[in-house]
Amino acid sequence: MTYLDQSLGQLARRIPGATRLFDQHHLDFCCAGNRTLRTAAEEAGIEAEPIVNELHVLQQRTDDHADRDWGGASDSELINHILVRYHAVHREQLPELVRLARRVEHVHGERPNCPHGLADHLEAMAQELDSHMRKEELVLFPMITHSQGGIPDMPIAVMRMEHDSHGAELRRLSELTNDITTPRDACNTWRALYLGLRTFREDLMAHIHTENNILFERFAPAQIH
């Protein structure tokens, strides 16, 4: 079945990033999520093909998650991979997750299993993660790419400490969402939110692993106690 013949709700639940795409095109995947993409686009008077192409890109990015062993990449290749695959992706993910979380809290706030406080937590995570990534982009990564093999241990030690903080924030995220367990009667928005949260968690963990255990180990190995 092509994307055109799948419902907006199905696509939103299955493809990370689809909700942001649908929102940009003013396609209601929540209350009218049973319509196919073809029908929704026709009713909105917009071309469906560009949306289909973007969905393919989003799906491919998910499928390509771990195709390569980055341990053998050069420093510059590895850093570029981190910037494109993780830094840019997190900056797309978090604003959309905050938007979806606020919508769920607004609509379903009276339910005991509603993730109260999730939107504020994600907003704080977005600010802290962006600050962390900017330090890497403006200071640490240029230091690595322009060095002759020796850089001070301190900047990497600081980044490792901040990674530990991100791990604690992920644990809090799990507490707020019952380990990102979607309620059986959740609406499409709630399901899309939790799909996005699971993808974000996986991406952030892979991001931290790539830096801590591959890139940083080349310059300042972690201390084993």
VOGU-350282 format. One record per residue (C-alpha): residue in one letter; residue number from 1; x, y, z. Coordinates in nm, 4 decimals, padded with zeros to 6 digits, always signed. Each point is the difference from the previous one (the first is absolute). Layout:
BEGIN
 resn resi       xx       yy       zz
    A  NUM        X        Y        Z
...
This chain:
BEGIN
 resn resi       xx       yy       zz
    M    1 +00.0000 +00.0000 +00.0000
    T    2 +00.1404 +00.3407 -00.0974
    Y    3 +00.0171 +00.2958 +00.2342
    L    4 -00.2843 +00.1600 -00.1970
    D    5 -00.2363 -00.2806 +00.0943
    Q    6 +00.0900 -00.0118 +00.3686
    S    7 -00.1895 +00.2061 +00.2542
    L    8 +00.1528 +00.3085 +00.1571
    G    9 -00.0350 -00.1680 +00.3387
    Q   10 +00.1939 -00.3079 -00.1145
    L   11 +00.2798 +00.2097 -00.1455
    A   12 +00.0182 +00.2221 +00.3079
    R   13 +00.0292 -00.3047 +00.2247
    R   14 +00.2594 -00.1755 -00.2143
    I   15 +00.2379 +00.2604 -00.1426
    P   16 +00.1931 +00.2254 +00.2406
    G   17 -00.0270 +00.3597 -00.1193
    A   18 -00.3249 -00.0503 -00.1935
    T   19 -00.2014 +00.2053 +00.2485
    R   20 +00.2190 +00.3068 -00.0579
    L   21 -00.0384 -00.0464 -00.3748
    F   22 -00.3787 -00.0318 +00.0208
    D   23 -00.0221 +00.3025 +00.2273
    Q   24 +00.1996 +00.2078 -00.2487
    H   25 -00.2542 -00.0887 -00.2692
    H   26 -00.2992 +00.0484 +00.2331
    L   27 -00.1071 -00.3642 -00.0267
    D   28 -00.1981 -00.1167 +00.3043
    F   29 +00.1451 -00.3398 +00.0955
    C   30 -00.1787 -00.0060 +00.3361
    C   31 -00.3735 +00.0631 -00.0274
    A   32 -00.0052 -00.0864 -00.3705
    G   33 +00.2759 -00.2584 +00.0098
    N   34 -00.2082 -00.2682 -00.1725
    R   35 +00.0271 +00.1748 -00.3381
    T   36 +00.2633 -00.1191 -00.2453
    L   37 +00.2788 +00.2374 -00.0899
    R   38 -00.1407 +00.0114 -00.3535
    T   39 -00.3453 +00.1057 +00.1204
    A   40 +00.1317 +00.2479 +00.2559
    A   41 +00.2224 +00.1689 -00.2587
    E   42 -00.2832 +00.0194 -00.2525
    E   43 -00.2353 +00.1520 +00.2570
    A   44 +00.2663 +00.2528 +00.1006
    G   45 +00.0694 +00.0862 -00.3650
    I   46 +00.3710 -00.0771 +00.0219
    E   47 +00.2396 -00.2250 -00.1922
    A   48 +00.0585 -00.3315 +00.1748
    E   49 +00.3195 -00.0969 -00.1826
    P   50 +00.2362 +00.2369 +00.1892
    I   51 -00.1419 -00.1339 +00.3283
    V   52 +00.0555 -00.3584 -00.1171
    N   53 +00.3603 +00.0860 -00.0905
    E   54 +00.0623 +00.1482 +00.3442
    L   55 -00.1518 -00.3055 +00.1665
    H   56 +00.2422 -00.2179 -00.1972
    V   57 +00.2906 +00.2117 +00.1277
    L   58 -00.1196 -00.0288 +00.3607
    Q   59 -00.0431 -00.3766 -00.0313
    Q   60 +00.3400 -00.0424 -00.1655
    R   61 +00.1672 +00.1947 +00.2777
    T   62 -00.1542 -00.2398 +00.2501
    D   63 +00.1016 -00.3061 -00.2030
    D   64 +00.3598 +00.1224 -00.0342
    H   65 +00.0336 +00.0404 +00.3771
    A   66 +00.2988 -00.2327 +00.0511
    D   67 +00.1107 -00.1226 -00.3418
    R   68 +00.3666 +00.0899 +00.0421
    D   69 +00.2620 -00.0828 +00.2579
    W   70 +00.1299 +00.3480 +00.0781
    G   71 +00.2986 -00.1259 +00.1962
    G   72 +00.2147 +00.0048 -00.3140
    A   73 -00.1042 +00.3462 -00.1176
    S   74 +00.2384 +00.2939 +00.0084
    D   75 -00.0510 +00.2675 +00.2652
    S   76 -00.1475 +00.2397 -00.2570
    E   77 -00.2358 -00.2655 -00.1427
    L   78 -00.1176 -00.1001 +00.3456
    I   79 -00.0599 +00.3591 +00.1095
    N   80 -00.1937 +00.0757 -00.3184
    H   81 -00.2114 -00.3114 +00.0630
    I   82 -00.0733 +00.1175 +00.3551
    L   83 -00.0966 +00.3478 -00.1217
    V   84 -00.2334 -00.1271 -00.2730
    R   85 -00.1429 -00.3142 +00.1595
    Y   86 -00.0401 +00.1226 +00.3569
    H   87 +00.0429 +00.3746 +00.0533
    A   88 -00.2205 +00.1038 -00.2926
    V   89 -00.2534 -00.2741 +00.0737
    H   90 -00.0376 +00.0893 +00.3700
    R   91 -00.0678 +00.3606 -00.1002
    E   92 -00.2847 -00.1258 -00.2189
    Q   93 -00.1331 -00.2518 +00.2509
    L   94 -00.0306 +00.1978 +00.3200
    P   95 -00.2145 +00.2990 -00.1086
    E   96 -00.2499 -00.2422 -00.1558
    L   97 -00.0008 -00.2215 +00.3101
    V   98 -00.0647 +00.3036 +00.2194
    R   99 -00.2889 +00.1042 -00.2262
    L  100 -00.1555 -00.3476 +00.0080
    A  101 +00.0493 -00.0332 +00.3763
    R  102 -00.1733 +00.3318 +00.0663
    R  103 -00.2896 -00.1069 -00.2208
    V  104 -00.0388 -00.3309 +00.1838
    E  105 +00.0188 +00.1699 +00.3398
    H  106 -00.2555 +00.2607 -00.1079
    V  107 -00.2519 -00.2488 -00.1421
    H  108 +00.0471 -00.2893 +00.2422
    G  109 +00.1117 +00.1802 +00.3144
    E  110 -00.2822 -00.1439 +00.2081
    R  111 +00.1151 -00.3584 -00.0564
    P  112 +00.2148 -00.1550 +00.2738
    N  113 +00.2414 -00.1497 -00.2550
    C  114 +00.0535 +00.3302 -00.1801
    P  115 +00.3753 +00.0859 -00.0013
    H  116 -00.0326 +00.3170 +00.2087
    G  117 +00.3158 +00.2102 -00.0106
    L  118 +00.1392 -00.1762 -00.3069
    A  119 -00.0090 +00.3073 -00.2247
    D  120 +00.1906 +00.2102 +00.2557
    H  121 +00.2535 -00.2790 +00.0476
    L  122 +00.0555 -00.0312 -00.3754
    E  123 +00.0363 +00.3762 -00.0309
    A  124 +00.2696 -00.0014 +00.2691
    M  125 +00.1714 -00.2943 -00.1706
    A  126 -00.0049 +00.1877 -00.3316
    Q  127 +00.1698 +00.3036 +00.1548
    E  128 +00.2657 -00.2035 +00.1785
    L  129 +00.0687 -00.2229 -00.2985
    D  130 +00.0287 +00.2959 -00.2361
    S  131 +00.2477 +00.1679 +00.2360
    H  132 +00.2004 -00.3237 +00.0169
    M  133 +00.0062 -00.0445 -00.3772
    R  134 +00.1067 +00.3606 -00.0556
    K  135 +00.3004 -00.0513 +00.2280
    E  136 +00.0997 -00.2976 -00.2107
    E  137 -00.0597 +00.1806 -00.3291
    L  138 +00.1777 +00.3232 +00.0954
    V  139 +00.2805 -00.1287 +00.2247
    L  140 +00.0622 -00.3736 +00.0262
    F  141 -00.0540 -00.1203 -00.3564
    P  142 +00.2178 +00.2748 -00.1577
    M  143 +00.2624 -00.0796 +00.2635
    I  144 -00.0048 -00.3652 -00.1080
    T  145 +00.0043 +00.0607 -00.3753
    H  146 +00.2827 +00.2566 +00.0214
    S  147 +00.2139 -00.1790 +00.2553
    Q  148 +00.3073 -00.2089 -00.0708
    G  149 -00.1166 -00.2835 +00.2225
    G  150 +00.0110 +00.1614 +00.3416
    I  151 -00.2787 +00.2000 +00.1628
    P  152 -00.0608 +00.0836 +00.3672
    D  153 -00.1963 -00.2586 +00.1992
    M  154 -00.2204 +00.2571 +00.1712
    P  155 -00.2408 +00.0869 -00.2871
    I  156 -00.0739 -00.3686 -00.0584
    A  157 -00.0430 -00.0622 +00.3725
    V  158 -00.2576 +00.2802 +00.0118
    M  159 -00.1879 -00.1450 -00.2987
    R  160 -00.0059 -00.3437 +00.1661
    M  161 -00.1455 +00.1546 +00.3166
    E  162 -00.2704 +00.1730 -00.2024
    H  163 -00.0752 -00.3314 -00.1707
    D  164 -00.0593 -00.1478 +00.3444
    S  165 -00.2505 +00.2800 +00.0639
    H  166 -00.1781 -00.0810 -00.3260
    G  167 -00.0263 -00.3599 +00.1190
    A  168 -00.1652 +00.1164 +00.3213
    E  169 -00.2435 +00.2103 -00.2047
    L  170 -00.0899 -00.3058 -00.2099
    R  171 -00.0733 -00.1926 +00.3187
    R  172 -00.2323 +00.2795 +00.1116
    L  173 -00.1675 -00.0105 -00.3412
    S  174 -00.0658 -00.3717 +00.0536
    E  175 -00.1500 +00.0703 +00.3429
    L  176 -00.2394 +00.2591 -00.1448
    T  177 -00.1213 -00.2360 -00.2743
    N  178 -00.0066 -00.3431 +00.1688
    D  179 +00.3116 -00.0900 -00.2016
    I  180 -00.1607 +00.1524 -00.3109
    T  181 -00.2859 -00.2500 +00.0110
    T  182 -00.2879 +00.1096 -00.2213
    P  183 -00.3458 -00.0381 +00.1596
    R  184 -00.2183 -00.2455 -00.1903
    D  185 -00.2655 +00.2648 -00.0704
    A  186 +00.2425 +00.2804 -00.0872
    C  187 -00.0849 +00.2361 -00.2853
    N  188 +00.2211 +00.0387 -00.3069
    T  189 +00.1767 +00.3032 +00.1466
    W  190 +00.0873 -00.1885 +00.3188
    R  191 +00.1228 -00.3006 -00.2011
    A  192 +00.2070 +00.2223 -00.2288
    L  193 +00.1482 +00.1756 +00.3031
    Y  194 +00.1124 -00.3274 +00.1581
    L  195 +00.1389 -00.1294 -00.3303
    G  196 +00.2011 +00.3205 -00.0239
    L  197 +00.1158 -00.0320 +00.3610
    R  198 +00.1213 -00.3567 -00.0579
    T  199 +00.1865 +00.1083 -00.3124
    F  200 +00.1510 +00.2986 +00.1795
    R  201 +00.1115 -00.2170 +00.2914
    E  202 +00.1625 -00.2511 -00.2349
    D  203 +00.1682 +00.2783 -00.1975
    L  204 +00.1315 +00.1786 +00.3075
    M  205 +00.1370 -00.3218 +00.1463
    A  206 +00.1692 -00.0842 -00.3319
    H  207 +00.1312 +00.3579 -00.0171
    I  208 +00.1553 -00.0221 +00.3454
    H  209 +00.1452 -00.3445 -00.0762
    T  210 +00.1579 +00.1241 -00.3251
    E  211 +00.1696 +00.2897 +00.1759
    N  212 +00.0958 -00.1676 +00.3292
    N  213 +00.1096 -00.3377 -00.1315
    I  214 +00.1325 +00.0812 -00.3464
    L  215 +00.1002 +00.3646 -00.0460
    F  216 +00.1055 +00.0966 +00.3534
    E  217 +00.1860 -00.3255 +00.0591
    R  218 +00.2465 +00.1025 -00.2712
    F  219 +00.1118 +00.2979 +00.2051
    A  220 -00.0944 -00.0421 +00.3657
    P  221 -00.0925 -00.3585 +00.0937
    A  222 -00.2524 -00.0320 +00.2812
    Q  223 +00.1387 -00.0980 +00.3377
    I  224 -00.0970 -00.3538 +00.1073
    H  225 -00.0552 -00.0363 +00.3738
